[in-house]
């Protein structure tokens, strides 16, 4: 993956390149930002540049043997770790690790480097289970990195979503990250540093990715043949998140499933139709946990946008094509009397789902409180 293929983040690209030129490569670096901000592809491009045999002034050469293997994600000194769980084909008895899913990973990363955690779980089919990076995986990392580099000067270990390390696996990796073997490069790619063990986070160099500049997203969308008007509208709504911009465009002709679920919740809450709402809660309980959390996060953002619309602060409103039309009538119901409590309830649900709470009870409780707050 070349730097020129990464959308935006030009200032960070220049800084990363400069550290390599000056020989200031930190052995453990923490790339922090949303998936749509170019975090993962930037980490891969950086690793490729470090290992390139004929570096250009501002990018990898793209033609040396190392670059060819990096572009196919098959370089023997490039290792990936990511959250997994048991599937229909890989039972929990086999203690699932990243290596079992590496072909799926390479395929997804090659075709869509801006994918989300939920996209990944849907790709490997872990159903309602949450992904994790286990102690068994940590042992595998230690085993791999204790070997000398096979071809390149550096062994590179990219850990995607280190927040999915459990306490045991994180503690096993702690000493290795603090004192790695010679010419070993750890690149941790995270969306939430607050969920990463502090002893791990404190031993890394932070590289924080800001939202992508709107003109850069527009440029990328135009390059995909998106009409100018739609490209500019999606880029504005995406708030610096390229993946979100693509999602907005994909849903511009049909209602997003999260939007549909949110509309149903609000309509039946307003009409006090508790029976239908409890059926809604039961349906939601059947979704996978990551999908449930994604919906609840989406609902929080919609509440915020409708509150801004109610306050007539339209310059700060970021609603999609269908969402804005619906919000013209709904926004008055989100006001200073209920917005904070509504937001708190959805946020509590995210926490309870993340702690493996009973989803049916969690969503049933949410709908009953929503009925009261909306009215």
N, C-alpha and C positions, 0 to 999 in steps of 0.2 A: 504494500500500500504506500503510495507516494504522498508527500505533503501537498502537492498540487491538487490531489484528488479530495482533500479534506475541505469541507465547506467552512469558510470563515476562519477565525482564530489565528489570523496572520501574525499578530504580535507575539503570541505564544510560540508559534512555529519558529519565528526568528530567534527567540530566547533559547529554545531547545537546541536548535542548530548551533548556536553560539557556545553552549556548554560543551558540546561534542568537540568543536574546533579548539576550544581552550583546555580540553582534557579535564573538565569539571563534571564528570558524569557521576551523580549521586547513586549509590548502589540500591537505594530503595526510594521510589517516588510514588506519590499518591495523587492520581488524576481524579479530581473531584468535580462533578457536574452531571446534569441530566443526560440521558442517553442521546437526546436530540441536539446536544451541544457539541457533539463530535468527540466525546471523551474516549471511547474505545478505539475508533479509527485513528485518532491522533496518537494514542499510545502505541498502536501497531506501526504506524508510519515512523514514529520516533525510534522504535526498536529496529526497524529496517535500515534507517539511516545510520544508527550506531554500528550495525554489522555490514553495511555496504562496503565493498572492496574498492570502489572507485567513486567516492563521494563528489557530487557537484557542489557548487557554491551554496546553493539553497535547497538542495533535495538529493535523494538517493539517485544513483545513476540509472536504475531501472533495468539494466542489461547484464550486470555481472551475475555469476552463478548464485550468489547469496540473495540478490534481489529477486531473481526468478523464483527461487524457493519460497521467499517471504511472500511474494505476490500470490502464490498458491497456498500459503500458510502451512507449508510442509517442511520448513527448514528444521534439521535435526536438533538445533540449539534453541529453537523457539518452542516454549511450552505454555499451554493454557490450562487454567483451572477456573471452573465456574460452578454455580450451584446445580445440583442434580437430585434426583430421587428415583425410587423404583418405578418401573413402567410395566406394561403388559409383557414385554419381552425380556426385561431385566428385573428380576425379583429382588426383594430386600435381602434375601439370603446371600446374594452375590456382592453385597456391600457396594452399591453403585459409586463409581468415581468418574471423573471427567473423561478419561481415556475411552470409556465405553461409548461415549457420545461424540467423539471428536469429528467424525465425518459429518454429522448433523451440524456441528458447530462451524466447521469450515464452510459448509454450503450456505448457511444463514449469514455468516460474517462476510462472505464474498459477494452475496447478492443484495444484502441489506444491512450495512454496518451500523445503521442507526436504530437497530431493533431494541425493544424494551425487555424487561424481565418477563413480562407476561407473554410476549411474542416467543421468547425462548422456551418457556414451559409448554406452550401450545405446540411448538415444533417437536419436542421430544415426548409429549403426551404423558405428563405425570398426573393428569386428572386433578383431583381436589387437594393433592399434597403440595406442601411448600418445598422449594428447593433449599438445599443446604450444602455446605462444604464440611465434610466430616473429618473425624480424626484419622480415619483410614486414608482419606485424601491427603491429609497433612503428612502422613508417613510416606506416601508416594512422592510428594514434593521433595522431602528431605532426601529420599533415595536418588531421585533424578539429579538434584543439584549437587550432590556429593561427587558426581562424575565430572571429569574434565570436559571442556567444550570439545565438540566433535569436529566442527569445521571453522566456525567463526571465532573471533577473539572473545566474545561474550556469550554466556548462557543467559537467556532471557526468560523469566517467568512472569507471565501476565495473569494476575488474579482478578477476574471480573466479579464485582460485587463482594468484596471482603466482608461486608456487613452480614453475609450469610455464613461466615465462620462461626462455629459454636465455641464456647469457652475452652473446651478441651483442645480442639484443633488449633485455635489461635495461640494458646499457650505453647503448643508443640512447635509452632513456627517462630515463636518469639526470638529465640536465640539465633536461629538461622538468619532472620531478617536483620538482627543486630550485628551479627558477625558472620556474614555469608562467605562462602569459598571465594577465592580470587576470581575476578572478572565474572561475577554473577550480578545480574541486574533484575531487581524486583520492580514491577510496575503494577500497582494496585489501582484498579479503576472502580470508583465508588460513586453512588448517588447520595449517600447519607453518611457522613463521617461520624455523626453522633451515635450511630449503631455499631461502629467498629470499636473493638477493644482499645482502650486508651493507650495501653502499653505498646500496641502495634502501631497505632496512628502517630504516636509521639516519636517513633523511630524512623519516620519517613519524611521526605521533602515534599511539601504541599505544592501541587500545581492546580490552581483553581481555575476552571474554565467558566467564563462569563457567557451569557446568552449570545448567540451568533448575531452579528449585525444584520439588520433587516435587508439592506441592499444585497448582502451576500446570499441570503435565502432567496430573494427575488431572482438573482442571477442564476442560481442553481435550478430553480423551478422553470425559468424560461428555457434553460438548456434541455429540459425534459419535454419541451413542447407545450407547456401550460400557457394558455392565453394570458396576455399581459395583465388584464384587469383581475383575473382570478389569482394570478401569481402575487400581485401586490396585496390583494385582500387577505389571502392566506398567510402571507409573510407577516402582516401586521397582527393578525389574530394569534399567530403562533408564539409571539413574544420571545423570539430568539431560539425557538426549538424547531429544528428542521423536521424532525419526525412528526411533530404535531402539525406542522404545515401540510405534510403529505396526508395526514389523517383527515384534516379539515377538507382537503380537496377530494379525498375518497368518499367523504360523507356529504358532499354538497348537494347531491341529487337524491339522497335518501337519509332518513333519520338514523343517527347513531344509536346503537342498542342502549348505551348508558343514558343518552338523552331520553329515549322512549321510557326507560325504567324510572327516571327521575320525574318525568311528566306524569306518569301513572301514579307515583307516590303522592305527588302534590295535589292532583285532581281528586283522588279518593280521600285524601286527608281533609281537603276543603269541604267535601260533601259528607264527611263523617261516616263513610262506608267502611266500617271496621272489618266486616266479614271479608270484603274484597282485599283489604289491606293485609289481613292475616294470610290470605292466599298468596298475595304478592311476596310477603316475607318468606313463605315456604318455598316459593320459586327461587328467590334470591339465595336461600340456604343451599340450593342445589348447585350453585355456581362454585367454581374453584376458589380457594381462598385468595389467591393473587388477583383474580378477576373481581372478587368482592371488594378487595381493598382499592383496586383501580376505580371501581364505580363510586365508592365512597369519597375518594379524592376528587373525582370528577364532580360529584355533587357539591362538595365544598367550594369548588371554583365557580360553579353556576350560582350558588347562593351569593358569593361575593360580587359577581358581575351584575346580578339582579338588584342587589342593594345599591351598587354604584349608579345603576340606571334609575332607580327610585329617587336617588339624591340629585338626579339631573347632571351627573358628572360623566357625560357620555364620552369624553375624550379618553377616559381610562377604562372604558368598557371593551372587553374582548370576547365577543360572542360570535359563534359560527352562523352560517347562512340561515339555518332553520331555527337556531336558538334565539336569535335576535327578534325574529317575527313573533315567536311565542312569548318572549319576555315583555313585549309591549303591554300585554294584558296581565302577566303574572307579577311583574316587578313591584307593584304597590303592596303585595302581600308580604314582601321581605323588607322589613323596616327596623327601626331602632328598638322596637319592643321585643323582637324575636330573633334577629339575625345572629346575635352573639350566642344565644342558647342553642339555636339550630346548628350553628357551626360546631359548637362544643359537643353536641350529641353525635354528629357524624364523625368527629375526630375521636371520640371515645370508642365508637364502633370499630374504627380502624385498629385501635390499640387492642381491643378485645379479640378481634379476628386474628391479629398477629400473634396473640397468646393462645391460639387454638381453642378459643371459647366456642360454645355451642352456637352455631350460626343461626339456627332457627329462633332461639331465644333472643339473641342479639338483635336480629332484624324485627322480631315481633315487638320488642321493647321500643325500638326506634320508631316504628309506625305509630304506636300509641302516643308517644311523646310528640311526634310531628303533628298529629291531629290537633292536639291541644295548642301547640305553638302557632300553627297556621291560622287557627281560628281565634 
